[in-house]
């Protein structure tokens, strides 16, 4: 039972978990025994339609048969070499084909590693120290990103983590998302290495860029010889096969990826223009290394996932599901706003609009939590945090899954 497992977990893990947002489920986390398709199954014998999907990677759903088959084939050949293998080239080729701004790429093991190394690379390339980020954007759990951060950092009230030296914090500039005037004002000194941004904010709920915000960032950064880093750990291969850059028609100098390109296995990557990427060791002086970089299991699962996406029109099918679910959410009588971009969305209660992190934090988290708990009682799992995204998968593209979700929303919408 989950209650017994939780008591034991508290003995071994800080806060009982190994990643903070997992503790947001009240009164204690449930424990998963397995997942298949659109469903997760708990140690308590319950099944839930899963709209969290590992916080984004599982765009095909749980335990996709094709991905599983390819992973098993690779496991039979071996699962760690520390030596190059063919599949890393095949995955890189496919990513570069769909995202042409990525001329060269380096595979790492998490989104945190990807953004950390992209920032280091930008500093090495420009010979500047400062970076600019946006309030509520979450770029992983490293020192240079945990400033006004979203995701679990905001959920647990630590957007600025303790343990980060003040000298590090002085190198990070923060603007409000969707505020180009702030960006231009801060970059005028031409001492900023890079602007890093979630092209769609996915770690304060979902907050889309306002018209011309991303194009404005491209123009301003080019004017002041500052690199533009798109953190596409969430949006890469979710908004389109070319990511947010293709969807919004804006190219970045560097791009970070994760989640979907690992097919549910640990993954991160950063890539971009050839002349920038060639600053990395062993061809340049910016260091990165990792025992598990380009791990063949993650490479295989990611490649298989992208192959399915190419064949089965996954993005449009997952967007269709999101449209149907948000149509029902719109009918909730309690005042709210829904932000959606393609197949990722979130509902905010008690506010009229959410265009930045400050506005997101004004939403009624207590109402969202009540709604989320009600949904769980009716067999649907939304994120336990207001500051995460709701995701759909190919496995949700099923009339029964959609109708059961719609019914659960109707049953869960009494919030007064």
N, C-alpha and C positions, 0 to 999 in steps of 0.2 A: 504494500500500500504506500501511496505517496507520502502520507503523514509520517510513517515510520522511516522511510528513506530520508525525509527532510530532517528529522531529528538526528539521524546519523551523519548527514551531510554537514550539519552545523558543528559537529565535532572536528571535521577535517578541513573544511574550506572557509575562508574569510567570508562572513555573511551567508555561508551555506552554499555558495555557488562559485563557478569559475568564470563568469562574465556577469556584470551587475544587473543587466536588464532581466535576466532569468529570475531574479528575486522579486520582480515587480508583480508577479501573479499573487493574488491574495486569496486566502490567508497565508498560503504557502505554495510553492511551485508544485505543479503536477509533474510526474515523471513519465516519459514516453517509453513504451516497450517496442514499438515499431511504427513505420510509416509506409503507406502505399498509395500512390496516386494523389488524390486530393485530401487524403485522410491521415490523421495520426491516431494512434491507439495508446491509451494510457495504462499504467500499472494498476489502475483502479478498475479496469475493464470498460472504460468509456471510449467512444470514438468521437472525433471532432473534425469538421471540415477545416483545413488549415489554410489560413490566409496570411500567415507569417512566413512560412516556407524557408526556414533557416535565416530569416531576415534578408531574403532576396535571391540567394543563389539558385534555388530549385525551380527554375522557370518551366521545367518539364513535369514537375510534381515529384513526389517521393518515389525512389527506387525504380526509375524508368528502366524498362527492360533492355533497351538497346544500350544505354550507358552501362548498365550492370554487366551485360554480356562482354562489352569491350574491356571493362575493368577486370573482369575475371580472366580474360585472355592475357592481359598484361601481368596480372599477379602470377599466373603460371610461368611467365617468362622471368619474373623478378620484380621487386618493388622499390629498390634503391640501389643506385650504382655509384653516384658521385662522379659519373663520367657521362659525356653527352650521349643522347639517344635520338633516334630518328623522329620520334613523336614530338619533341620540342620544336623541331624545325617545321613540322607539319602544322602545329598549332600557331606558331608565329606567322607562317605564310598566310593562314586563313584570317588571322586578326588583321594583318597588314592589308590584305585584300579588301576587307570590309571597312577598315579605318585607315585610309591612306596617309593621314597625318602621322601615323606611327611607321616611320621608315625603318627604325630599329627598336628592339624591345629587350628588356631584361626581366626574366621571371623570378619572382620571390615567393614568399609564403603567406602573405596576408595583405590586406589593404593598408594596415598600419605600416608595414615595411615598404609598401609601394610609395606612399606619400612621403615618408621619412626620407627615402632615397631620392625621390624626385626633387624635394626641397634642397637636399645636399648637392645634387647635381646642378640645380639652378644657381646655387651660390658659387659652386666651383666654376661654372661657365661664365657667369657675369662678373665674378670677383666682387660681389656685393653681399652684405650680410642680412639685410632685412627682407621679410616677406610680408605680404598683406593677405589677410583672410577675412571671412565675414562672420559676424555674430550668428551663432547657431549652426554654422557649418561644422560638421564633424569629419575630421581627416585622420582618424586613428588615435591610438593611445600612446603617443610619444610627446616629448617635451614641447616641440615646436608647434604642435597642433592643439594641445589642451589649453587653449585660451578662448574664452567665450564659446565653448564647444557645445554642440547639440548631443542628440542620442542619449545614452544612459548618463552621460556627464550632466546634462540638464535635468533628467528625470530624478537623479539623486542629489541635486543641488550642489554639484561640484563642477560647474563649467570651467572653472580655473583650478586645476588640481594643485594640492599641496605637493611639495617635494621638487618643484621646478625652480631653478635658480633665477633670481631677479635679473641677472645679466642675460639670461635666455629670453625672458619675457620682454625685455627692452627691444629685442629684434623682431617682435611680432606686432604688426599694425592691424587694427580691426576696424572695419567699416560695417554699416548695416547693409544686409543683402538688398539688392535692387536700388542702391544709392550710388549712382555714378559720380555725382558731385563730390562725395567724400573720396572716392578713388582718385579722381583727378587731382584734388587738393593734396592728397598724401603722396602721390607719385611725382609731384613737380620737382622735388629735390634730386630726382634721378639716382637715388641710393637704394632702391628696392630691387632685389634680385627677381622676385616673382610675385604674381598674384595667383593664389590658389582658390578655386571655387568649385562647389558642387553646382553643375549647370542647372539641375533641378534639386532644390534642397530636399533631401530624403531623410534627414536626421533631426527634423523638428516637425514631424509629420511630413506632409508633402507641401512644398511651397514652390510654385513655378516662377521662372524669371519673367519680369515684366517685359513688354515689347521693347526691343532694341537694347535690353540690358547686356546681354552677352555680346552682341555686336559692338556695343559701346565699350565694353571691357577690352575687346580685341583692338579697337582703334586707339584707346588710351594707352594700353601697354605697349603697343607698337610705337606710339609717339615718344614715349619715355624710355625706350630700349629695355623694357621689363618683360620677362618671360610670362606667358599665360599658361597656367597649369589647370587643366580640367580634371577634377576628381570624378572619374566615371566608374568608380567601384560599384555603385548602384546602377547607374544609367547605362553603362556599357552593355550592349546587346539586349537591352530591355526596351528602350524607346524606339530603336530601329536597329538593324544589323550594323549600321554605322554609328550607333550610339547617339548621344545628345548632339555631337558635332554635325552629324548628318541631319538629324531631326530639326535643328535650329539653323543650320547653314553657317556655322562658325567653326573655324579650325583653331586648335590650340598648339602651342609649341611643345608641350609635354602633356601626356595623358596617363593617369593612373587607372588601372583596372583591377578587378577581383571578382568575387562572388560567381557570376554565371560562367566565366571562362575556366572555372575549376570544376564545374559540374557537380558541386556539392562537396568537393574535397578542398583542403587548405590551398589557397592560391592568392597571389598578388602579382602585379606586373606594372612596369612603367616603361613608357616608350615615347618616341617623338622624332624630331628632326635628326638626320644622320650626324650632322656636325656637333650637335649637343650630346647625343648618346655616345659618340666616340670619345667623350671625355672620361668615360667609365674605364676602370681597370678591366682587362690588362692593356687596353689600347690607350688609356689616358690616366690622369692622376686623381680621379674621384673614386674612392674605394667602395666596392660592394662585394660581398661574398656570402655564401650560405650552403651548408651541407645539403639542404633539401630544395635548393633552387632548381626549378624545372624538374621536380620529382615526376617520374614517369606515370604514376597513378593519377596525379592531378592533371598532367598533360593529356592523358588518354581520356579521362572523364570530360575534360573541357572540350577536347576535339569532338568527341562523340555528341556532346550537347549541341555544339554549333552545327554539326551535320544534321541533326534532327530539326533544328530551327530552320535551316535552309530548305529542307524537304517539306515541312508541314505548316508553313505559314504561321508559326507560333505567335509572333507578336500581334498579328491581327486577331487571332483567336483569343488570346489572353486579354486583349483590349475589349473585345466583345463581352467577355465575362465581367470586366470592370464596369462597363457601361450599364449592364443589367443590374449589378449590385448597387451602384451609385444611384440609379433611378429609384430604387426602393428606399435608399437612405434619404433621398430628397423628400420623401413623404413624411418623415418623422416630424411631429408637430413642435417639439422643443426647438427653440431658435438655434440655428447652426449654419455652418458653411462647409461645403465639401470642396477640397482641392484635388484635382485629378490631372495627371498627365499620362496618357495612354493606359498602361496596365498597373499603375501605382497610384494610390489615393489615400486620403485620410479625412476624417470628419472632425470638425472643431465645434464645440457647443458654446453658446452664449456670446458669440462674436459675429460681426457682420462680414469681416474680411480678414484674411491672414496673408500678408505679403512679405513678412519678415519675422525674425525670431521673437522680437519684442511683442508683436501682435499675437504670435502663437502662444507665448507664455501667459497671455491674458485669457485664453480660453479656459473653460471650466473643466479642469482635470477630473474633479470629483464626479461630474456628470458623465464624462467619457468612461471613467472606471466602472461606474454603475452599468453603463451600456455594455461594456466589454464583458463584465461578469454575467449579465443577463444573456448575452450571446452564448457564452460558454455553457450556461445551463440549458440552452436550446441547441447545442451541438455545433456551434461555430466558434472558431478561435481567431479573434483579431489580436493585434499586438497588445500586451498588457501595459504599454506606455503610450501616452498621448503623442510622444515625440518620436514615434517610429512610423514606418509606412505600412500600408496594407498592400499585399501583392497578390496577383493571380498567376496561375500556371496553366499549361496545356491540359493537365489532368482535370482542371475545373471546367473545361469546355465540354460540359455534359449537362443535359437537361435536368437530370435529377439533382445534381450538385447545385445548380443555379436555383432551382425551385425550392430546394431545402434551405438554401441560404436566404432567399427572399422571405420564406415563411418564418425563419428564425429572427430576422430583422423585425418583422411585424409583431412577433410575440415579445420582443425585447425592447420595444420603443416607448414603453411607459416610463417616463423619466422625471416626472414632476415630483 
